């Protein structure tokens, strides 16, 4: 255990530290020494006690900041503590003022896995809106991890309908499972698409188990759709970042389209979904639909939810 007032060493995760009997982790040792060496007392709010034999914080100062014992931190820096828990790694990351990328690296070299994802809610960036605006022909939209539509371009409205991303139609998972949803009726491969939707939601729920909006959505879909309930209860996890699917459009008829899901890397967990034609017939239809809807091209193409 840590010294009085400290935290359990190796605790806070599903796996506990194994003390000095675990495997050596030389990369962890080198990384921690490098991170400690770049900081001075003033950087972390500690008094500067004069000249030091080597640059950087002392080990006991890092231990003090992380609220762990000096003996345990020495073993950690020597790579001799087995698998540290998540709580103590977070404390060390805070003590060493690690960036998100550095914190991820600490987890990887200490635990062999990435840290839990911390959701940072943020509006759709101006650059992402500009990217949508620059795609007047191909339907595109931005989702969050709950599968709520945050923004969509006019080509997406031409393909999926003017209410896509508004009101009850703001959530694409709800649209896939609601019995009277036009988007559900448009899916010619509904069972496959619906199972992938369940798989995506389950993966997202595992990363954000305490999110009230996502929890409420899962409960609503569980009550709304017998298929959702069955696939959720059998722990379906089936995610895809790209593929093809067949759609039935009211005026364009049957279309085979491709889709790609591109994730942002800034912690906001926003995803750009782009729909592209899979054959010449679909290309002709996708080029025609925005024009039929109002000759849309150029600026003003993006429709942001809540903007």
N, C-alpha and C positions, 0 to 999 in steps of 0.2 A: 504494500500500500504506500501511498504518498505520505509525505510528512504531514503533520497536523495542519488541517485547513486545506490540504491539497485534494487531488482527484485520484480515483483508483487508477493505478498504472496498468495500461493494457485494456482497460474497460471501455464501455461505451459502444461496443460492437458485438457481433454474433460470435466472434472468435476472441479468446483471451490470450494475453501474452503468455508465453511458455517459459519465461524467465531466461536463464542463461543457457538453457539446453537446446534452443532453437538453432536453425541454420544461420551461418554467417551471411551478412548482407553487405558486402564491400561497397556497392554503389550507394546504398543508404548512408553508410559512414562518410564517404567522400562528399556526398551532396550536403549533408548536415554541416560538416566542417566548412564547406564553401559558403553556405548561407550564413553561418555564424560569423565567418571572417569578414563579411562585407558590412557588418553593422557595428556602430559604436554605441556607447551608453546613451549619448544624447539622442540617438535615433529612436530609442525605445523608452525614453523618459526616466532613465537611471542616472544617478550622479556620476560624474567622471572623476575617478579617484587618481588621476595622474597617468604617468607614462606606463605603457604595457609592454611586456616582452614580445608579444605577438599582436598583430592587429585584430580587431573584432571583439565580440563579446566573449566573456569567459563562460565556461560550461555551467558554472553555478548560477550565473546571471540568467541564462536561458532556462535552467531548471526553475529558478524563482519565478520568472515570467509565466512559465507554463504550469506552475503549481504542481511540480513533481519533485521527487527526491533527486539529489545530485547523483547518487549512486545509480539510480535507474536511468537518468539521462546519459550518464557516461556509457552504460551498457548499450543504450540506444545508438549513441554516436559511434560506438564500436561495432554496431551491427549484430548485437548478441542478445536481443530480447524476443526472438521468435516473431510472432505476428502481433504488433501493437493494435490496440482498439482504436475505433474511429474518434472517440471523444478526446483521447490523449494526443492523437495525431493532429486534430484540429487545434488543440491548445498549443502544440509545438509550432504549427503553421502560423498561428497568430503571434506567438512570441518572436518568431523569426521574420515577421512581416512579409510572408510569402504572397506572391501574386496568385490569381486563380490557376494559371498554367503551372506555376511552381508547386502549388498545393496538390494539383493532380499528379505531378511527378512524384511528390513525396508519398502519396498513397500507392502509386504503382511500384515504387522500389521498396516500400515498407510492407505492403499487404498484397501486392500482386493484382490489384484491382483499382479502378477509378473511384473517386469519392462520390457519395450521393450527390445527385444534381440539385443545386439550389436554384429555385425558380426566381427570376428577377423580372416581374411584370414591367412591360415597357410598350409604348405605342409603336406602331409600324414606322420604321425610320423613313426619312425623306428619300434616301437613296433607294430603298426597297419600293416605295411608291413610284419613284421615277422608272424603276425597272418594269413595274407593271404597266405604267403609262406608255412605255416604249414597246409594248407587245399588243398592238391594236387588233391583230388577227387571231392570235392564239389565246384561248381562254387560260386565265391564270388567277390564282387567289392565294391569300395568306391565311394559315391556320395557326392556332396555338395548340398546346398539348391536350386541351380538352376537345379539340376538333371544332372549336368555334371559329367562324369566318371573321377575320379582322379587316380584310380589304379584298376587293375583287375588281377586275377590270370589266369593261363593257362586253368584251368577247365572252367572258364567263356568264354574264347575264343573258347574252344572246343564246348561249348553249343550254343553260340550266334554268332560265326564267328570271323575270324581273324581281321576284321576291327572294332570290337566292342570297343568303347572308343577312336576312332581316327577320324580325319577329320570331315565330316558331322555326323558321327556316335558317336561323343563324348557326345552327350546329349540324355539321354534315353527318355525324353518327345518327342523330335523331331523324334526319331526312332519309337515311338509308333504311331505318326500321319502322318509321311511322306508316301505318297501313295505307293511308290516303295520300302519301307524299308523291308528287310527280317525279322526284328524283329516284325514288324506289321503283316506280313503274318504268322509268327509262332504262334501268339496268337489265340488259339481256343476260348477263352472267351474275344475277343478283346473289345467289348463294355464295359464290366465291368472294365477291366484293364485300358482302356482309360479314363473312367469317374473318376476312382480313381487317375489317373495321373493328370487330371484337378484339382481335389480336393486338391491334394498335392501342386500343383503349386499355387493355389489361397491362401492356408493357408500360404505358404512361402512368397508370394507376400505381404500379409498383414503385415508380420513381417519385410519385407525389401522393402517398397514401392518405395524407391529411388534408388534401385540397377539398374544401366543402362543395365547390361547384362541380368538380369531377365526381365526387361521391354521390351527389344528388342526381347527376345525369345517369350514372350507372344504375341507381335505384329506379329511376323513371323508366329507363329502357328495359330493365328487368321486368317491370310490371306491364310495359307496353307490348313487348314482343316475346312470344314463347320461344322463337328461335334464338333471340339474344340470350334469354335466360338459360337455355340448354347449352349454348356455346360458352357462355360466361362460366357456368357451373362446371363444365368439363375442362376449365382452365386453358382454353384455346389461346395460344400465343402465336400469331402468324402475321408478321409485318413484311411489307414490301415497299421499297423506295422507288421502284419503277416497274412498268409492265404495260400491258394493253388490256382494253376492255371494250365491250360492245354496248352502244347506247342506241336508244330509239328516240329521235327528235320529232316533235309534232309536225314540222314542215319539211325537214331534211331527210326524214326516214332513218334507216339503220346506218350507224357510223361505227367504224372501228378506229379507236384513238389510242395513242400512247399517253402515259403520264409519268412524270418524274417529280419526286418530292425532295426538295433541297432544304437542308436545315441550316439555320443561322448558328454562329459559333460564339455569340456574345452572352449566353446565359438566359436570353429571353424566351428560348424554346418556341421560336416562330418558324414556320415551314412554308416555303413557297412551292405551291403545286402548279405545275405547268402541264397543259393538255395540248398534244400535238397530233396531227393526222398520221395514221398508220398506213394509209394507202391513198391513191390518187382521188378516189371518190370522196373520202373524208376531207382531203385537202380542199377540194372544190367547195364542199359544203361549209367548212369552217371559214373559208375566205368570203363566202357569200353571206353568212348569217349576220355578222356585225353590220354590213352594209344594209341589209334588209331591216335591221333594227333601227337604223338612223344614220348610216354613213359615217360610222365612228372611226376616226383615225387621228393620231397626234395627241396633243395635250388635252387634259380634261377627261381622260379615259378611265381614271381610277376612281372607285367608289369605296371610301373608307367607312367602316362601321363606326358610328358614334361621332364622326367628324362633322 
